[in-house]
C-alpha cells in the first residue's frame, strides 16, 4: 500500500514525455516513476546478485551438520525423556 508522498518538479518537455509514455502503456505517470526507481535503485544488479551467491557458497558460510544417525539418536533420547517425564 502506498503511504508516502514525494513532490518532484519536471520541466514541460519531461512531463509531456512521461504523459505520452503513460498513455501508451496504460499506466499512470506515478507508476512509471515508481517502476524506474525500483529498477534503477532498488533491484540488485547482476553483479550484486553474483557476489551474494558467491558469499553464500563460500567456505565461510558452510555449516557442519550432524549425520542422520546422530540426529536420530538425539531425537530418540529426547522422546524417551519426554515419555519418562509424563
VEXBA-342471 format. One record per atom (N, C-alpha, C): x, y, z; residue number from 1; residue in one letter. Coordinates in nm, 2 decimals. Layout:
     c1     c2     c3 seq type
      X      Y      Z NUM    a
...
***
This chain:
     c1     c2     c3 seq type
   0.08  -0.12   0.00   1    x
   0.00   0.00   0.00   1    x
   0.09   0.12   0.00   1    x
   0.06   0.22  -0.08   2    x
   0.13   0.34  -0.09   2    x
   0.09   0.43   0.02   2    x
   0.19   0.49   0.09   3    x
   0.16   0.57   0.21   3    x
   0.24   0.70   0.22   3    x
   0.34   0.71   0.14   4    x
   0.43   0.83   0.14   4    x
   0.42   0.91   0.01   4    x
   0.42   1.04   0.02   5    x
   0.41   1.13  -0.09   5    x
   0.54   1.20  -0.11   5    x
   0.58   1.22  -0.24   6    x
   0.70   1.29  -0.27   6    x
   0.67   1.39  -0.39   6    x
   0.71   1.51  -0.38   7    x
   0.69   1.61  -0.49   7    x
   0.81   1.62  -0.57   7    x
   0.79   1.60  -0.70   8    x
   0.90   1.61  -0.80   8    x
   0.86   1.71  -0.90   8    x
   0.95   1.80  -0.93   9    x
   0.93   1.90  -1.03   9    x
   1.00   1.86  -1.17   9    x
   0.92   1.87  -1.27  10    x
   0.97   1.83  -1.41  10    x
   0.96   1.95  -1.50  10    x
   1.04   1.96  -1.60  11    x
   1.02   2.07  -1.70  11    x
   0.91   2.02  -1.79  11    x
   0.85   2.12  -1.87  12    x
   0.74   2.08  -1.95  12    x
   0.76   1.97  -2.05  12    x
   0.88   1.96  -2.11  13    x
   0.91   1.86  -2.20  13    x
   0.92   1.72  -2.14  13    x
   0.97   1.71  -2.02  14    x
   0.98   1.59  -1.94  14    x
   0.85   1.54  -1.90  14    x
   0.76   1.62  -1.85  15    x
   0.63   1.58  -1.81  15    x
   0.54   1.54  -1.93  15    x
   0.56   1.61  -2.04  16    x
   0.49   1.57  -2.16  16    x
   0.53   1.43  -2.21  16    x
   0.66   1.40  -2.21  17    x
   0.71   1.27  -2.25  17    x
   0.66   1.16  -2.15  17    x
   0.66   1.19  -2.02  18    x
   0.61   1.09  -1.93  18    x
   0.46   1.07  -1.95  18    x
   0.38   1.17  -1.98  19    x
   0.24   1.15  -2.00  19    x
   0.21   1.07  -2.13  19    x
   0.29   1.10  -2.23  20    x
   0.28   1.02  -2.36  20    x
   0.31   0.87  -2.33  20    x
   0.41   0.85  -2.26  21    x
   0.45   0.71  -2.22  21    x
   0.34   0.64  -2.14  21    x
   0.29   0.72  -2.04  22    x
   0.18   0.67  -1.96  22    x
   0.06   0.63  -2.04  22    x
   0.02   0.72  -2.13  23    x
  -0.10   0.69  -2.22  23    x
  -0.07   0.56  -2.30  23    x
   0.05   0.56  -2.36  24    x
   0.09   0.45  -2.45  24    x
   0.09   0.31  -2.37  24    x
   0.13   0.31  -2.25  25    x
   0.14   0.19  -2.17  25    x
   0.02   0.16  -2.08  25    x
  -0.07   0.26  -2.07  26    x
  -0.19   0.24  -1.99  26    x
  -0.16   0.25  -1.84  26    x
  -0.05   0.31  -1.81  27    x
  -0.01   0.33  -1.67  27    x
  -0.01   0.47  -1.63  27    x
  -0.01   0.50  -1.50  28    x
  -0.01   0.64  -1.46  28    x
   0.14   0.69  -1.46  28    x
   0.15   0.82  -1.46  29    x
   0.29   0.88  -1.45  29    x
   0.36   0.83  -1.32  29    x
   0.28   0.83  -1.22  30    x
   0.34   0.78  -1.09  30    x
   0.39   0.64  -1.10  30    x
   0.31   0.55  -1.16  31    x
   0.35   0.41  -1.18  31    x
   0.48   0.40  -1.26  31    x
   0.49   0.48  -1.36  32    x
   0.62   0.48  -1.44  32    x
   0.74   0.52  -1.36  32    x
   0.72   0.63  -1.28  33    x
   0.83   0.68  -1.20  33    x
   0.87   0.57  -1.09  33    x
   0.77   0.51  -1.03  34    x
   0.80   0.41  -0.93  34    x
   0.87   0.29  -0.99  34    x
   0.83   0.25  -1.11  35    x
   0.90   0.14  -1.18  35    x
   1.04   0.17  -1.21  35    x
   1.06   0.29  -1.25  36    x
   1.20   0.34  -1.29  36    x
   1.29   0.34  -1.16  36    x
   1.23   0.39  -1.05  37    x
   1.31   0.39  -0.93  37    x
   1.34   0.25  -0.88  37    x
   1.24   0.16  -0.88  38    x
   1.27   0.02  -0.84  38    x
   1.38  -0.04  -0.93  38    x
   1.37  -0.02  -1.06  39    x
   1.46  -0.08  -1.15  39    x
   1.60  -0.03  -1.13  39    x
   1.61   0.10  -1.11  40    x
   1.75   0.17  -1.10  40    x
   1.81   0.16  -0.96  40    x
   1.73   0.17  -0.86  41    x
   1.79   0.19  -0.73  41    x
   1.75   0.08  -0.63  41    x
   1.65   0.00  -0.65  42    x
   1.60  -0.09  -0.55  42    x
   1.62  -0.24  -0.59  42    x
   1.66  -0.27  -0.71  43    x
   1.68  -0.40  -0.76  43    x
   1.83  -0.43  -0.77  43    x
   1.88  -0.54  -0.71  44    x
   2.02  -0.56  -0.72  44    x
   2.07  -0.59  -0.86  44    x
   2.19  -0.54  -0.90  45    x
   2.24  -0.56  -1.03  45    x
   2.28  -0.71  -1.04  45    x
   2.31  -0.76  -1.16  46    x
   2.36  -0.89  -1.18  46    x
   2.49  -0.92  -1.10  46    x
   2.57  -0.81  -1.10  47    x
   2.70  -0.83  -1.03  47    x
   2.68  -0.84  -0.88  47    x
   2.58  -0.76  -0.82  48    x
   2.55  -0.77  -0.68  48    x
   2.49  -0.91  -0.65  48    x
   2.40  -0.96  -0.74  49    x
   2.35  -1.10  -0.72  49    x
   2.45  -1.20  -0.72  49    x
   2.55  -1.19  -0.82  50    x
   2.66  -1.29  -0.82  50    x
   2.74  -1.29  -0.70  50    x
   2.77  -1.16  -0.65  51    x
   2.85  -1.15  -0.53  51    x
   2.78  -1.21  -0.41  51    x
   2.65  -1.19  -0.40  52    x
   2.58  -1.25  -0.29  52    x
   2.58  -1.40  -0.30  52    x
   2.56  -1.46  -0.42  53    x
   2.57  -1.60  -0.44  53    x
   2.71  -1.66  -0.40  53    x
   2.81  -1.59  -0.44  54    x
   2.94  -1.63  -0.41  54    x
   2.97  -1.63  -0.25  54    x
   2.91  -1.53  -0.18  55    x
   2.92  -1.53  -0.04  55    x
   2.85  -1.65   0.02  55    x
   2.73  -1.68  -0.03  56    x
   2.66  -1.79   0.03  56    x
   2.73  -1.92   0.00  56    x
   2.80  -1.94  -0.11  57    x
   2.86  -2.06  -0.14  57    x
   3.01  -2.07  -0.09  57    x
   3.05  -1.96  -0.03  58    x
   3.19  -1.96   0.02  58    x
   3.21  -2.05   0.14  58    x
   3.34  -2.08   0.16  59    x
   3.37  -2.17   0.27  59    x
   3.33  -2.11   0.41  59    x
   3.33  -1.98   0.42  60    x
   3.29  -1.92   0.55  60    x
   3.15  -1.94   0.59  60    x
   3.06  -1.96   0.49  61    x
   2.92  -1.98   0.51  61    x
   2.88  -2.13   0.53  61    x
   2.97  -2.22   0.51  62    x
   2.94  -2.36   0.52  62    x
   2.92  -2.39   0.67  62    x
   2.82  -2.47   0.70  63    x
   2.79  -2.51   0.83  63    x
   2.81  -2.66   0.84  63    x
   2.84  -2.71   0.95  64    x
   2.86  -2.85   0.97  64    x
   2.74  -2.91   1.04  64    x
   2.68  -3.01   0.97  65    x
   2.56  -3.07   1.03  65    x
   2.59  -3.21   1.07  65    x
   2.52  -3.25   1.18  66    x
   2.55  -3.39   1.23  66    x
   2.49  -3.49   1.13  66    x
   2.54  -3.61   1.14  67    x
   2.49  -3.72   1.05  67    x
   2.35  -3.75   1.09  67    x
   2.28  -3.82   0.99  68    x
   2.14  -3.86   1.02  68    x
   2.14  -3.96   1.14  68    x
   2.24  -4.04   1.15  69    x
   2.24  -4.14   1.27  69    x
   2.25  -4.06   1.40  69    x
   2.33  -3.95   1.41  70    x
   2.34  -3.87   1.53  70    x
   2.21  -3.80   1.56  70    x
   2.14  -3.75   1.46  71    x
   2.02  -3.68   1.48  71    x
   1.91  -3.78   1.52  71    x
   1.91  -3.90   1.46  72    x
   1.81  -4.00   1.50  72    x
   1.83  -4.04   1.65  72    x
   1.96  -4.05   1.69  73    x
   1.99  -4.09   1.83  73    x
   1.94  -3.98   1.92  73    x
   1.97  -3.86   1.89  74    x
   1.93  -3.75   1.98  74    x
   1.78  -3.73   1.99  74    x
   1.71  -3.75   1.87  75    x
   1.56  -3.75   1.87  75    x
   1.50  -3.86   1.96  75    x
   1.56  -3.98   1.95  76    x
   1.51  -4.09   2.03  76    x
   1.53  -4.06   2.18  76    x
   1.65  -4.01   2.21  77    x
   1.68  -3.98   2.35  77    x
   1.58  -3.87   2.41  77    x
   1.55  -3.77   2.32  78    x
   1.46  -3.66   2.36  78    x
   1.32  -3.72   2.38  78    x
   1.28  -3.80   2.29  79    x
   1.14  -3.86   2.30  79    x
   1.13  -3.95   2.43  79    x
   1.24  -4.03   2.46  80    x
   1.24  -4.11   2.58  80    x
   1.23  -4.03   2.71  80    x
   1.30  -3.91   2.71  81    x
   1.29  -3.82   2.82  81    x
   1.15  -3.77   2.84  81    x
   1.09  -3.73   2.73  82    x
   0.95  -3.67   2.74  82    x
   0.85  -3.78   2.79  82    x
   0.87  -3.90   2.74  83    x
   0.78  -4.01   2.79  83    x
   0.80  -4.03   2.93  83    x
   0.92  -4.04   2.98  84    x
   0.96  -4.07   3.12  84    x
   0.90  -3.95   3.21  84    x
   0.90  -3.83   3.16  85    x
   0.86  -3.71   3.24  85    x
   0.71  -3.71   3.25  85    x
   0.64  -3.77   3.16  86    x
   0.49  -3.77   3.16  86    x
   0.44  -3.87   3.26  86    x
***
